[in-house]
Amino acid sequence: MAMKKIAISLPEPVLERVDKLAASRGESRSHLIATVLDRVARAKHDHDITAQIDALFTDEKITAEQKATSKDFLRMSPWRAEKW
């Protein structure tokens, strides 16, 4: 993966905690910061996707369609007697 250098400013206490954590994990400061930033960015992306899905299923029309479809499936399903 291509790397790009950047410069950031951190308060000394934050940098000290980052350095201690990186050392305890056997990682470089740079790797630890990159990992944390990647996880934050992914979490935001995942949260946005979840919010869109939640909004979709709060639509009463879609909810009714989903319920009807699942009831139809259960009526037609050859696995009705199966207990999972």
C-alpha positions as CSV (number, residue, x, y, z in Angstrom):
1,M,0.0,0.0,0.0
2,A,1.3,3.4,-0.9
3,M,2.1,5.6,2.1
4,K,2.0,9.3,2.4
5,K,3.7,11.4,5.1
6,I,1.7,14.0,6.9
7,A,2.4,16.2,9.9
8,I,0.0,16.5,12.8
9,S,0.2,18.3,16.1
10,L,-0.8,16.5,19.3
11,P,-0.8,17.6,22.9
12,E,2.1,16.1,24.8
13,P,0.0,14.0,27.1
14,V,-1.8,12.5,24.1
15,L,1.4,11.7,22.4
16,E,2.8,10.1,25.5
17,R,-0.2,7.8,25.7
18,V,0.0,7.0,22.0
19,D,3.7,6.1,22.4
20,K,3.0,3.9,25.4
21,L,0.2,2.1,23.7
22,A,2.3,1.6,20.5
23,A,5.2,0.3,22.5
24,S,3.0,-2.1,24.5
25,R,1.6,-3.5,21.2
26,G,5.0,-3.7,19.5
27,E,3.9,-1.2,16.8
28,S,5.3,2.1,15.6
29,R,3.5,5.3,16.5
30,S,2.7,5.8,12.9
31,H,1.1,2.4,12.5
32,L,-1.0,2.8,15.6
33,I,-2.3,6.2,14.6
34,A,-3.0,4.9,11.1
35,T,-4.9,1.9,12.5
36,V,-7.0,4.1,14.8
37,L,-7.8,6.6,12.1
38,D,-8.8,3.8,9.7
39,R,-11.1,2.2,12.3
40,V,-12.8,5.6,13.1
41,A,-13.3,6.2,9.4
42,R,-14.8,2.7,8.9
43,A,-17.0,3.0,11.9
44,K,-18.4,6.3,10.5
45,H,-19.1,4.6,7.2
46,D,-20.7,1.6,8.8
47,H,-22.8,3.9,11.0
48,D,-24.0,5.8,7.9
49,I,-25.0,2.5,6.2
50,T,-26.8,1.3,9.3
51,A,-28.7,4.6,9.5
52,Q,-29.8,4.2,5.9
53,I,-31.0,0.6,6.4
54,D,-32.8,1.7,9.6
55,A,-34.5,4.5,7.7
56,L,-35.6,2.1,5.0
57,F,-37.2,-0.3,7.4
58,T,-39.1,2.4,9.3
59,D,-41.1,3.0,6.1
60,E,-44.4,1.5,7.0
61,K,-45.1,0.4,3.4
62,I,-41.9,-1.5,3.1
63,T,-42.4,-3.0,6.6
64,A,-45.8,-4.3,5.5
65,E,-44.4,-5.7,2.3
66,Q,-41.7,-7.5,4.2
67,K,-44.2,-9.0,6.6
68,A,-46.4,-10.2,3.8
69,T,-43.5,-11.7,1.9
70,S,-42.3,-13.6,4.9
71,K,-45.8,-14.9,5.7
72,D,-46.1,-16.0,2.1
73,F,-42.7,-17.7,2.2
74,L,-43.6,-19.6,5.4
75,R,-46.9,-20.8,3.9
76,M,-45.1,-22.1,0.7
77,S,-41.9,-23.3,2.3
78,P,-41.1,-27.0,2.2
79,W,-39.3,-26.5,5.5
80,R,-42.3,-25.3,7.5
81,A,-42.0,-28.4,9.8
82,E,-38.3,-27.9,10.4
83,K,-37.2,-26.7,13.8
84,W,-34.0,-24.7,13.7
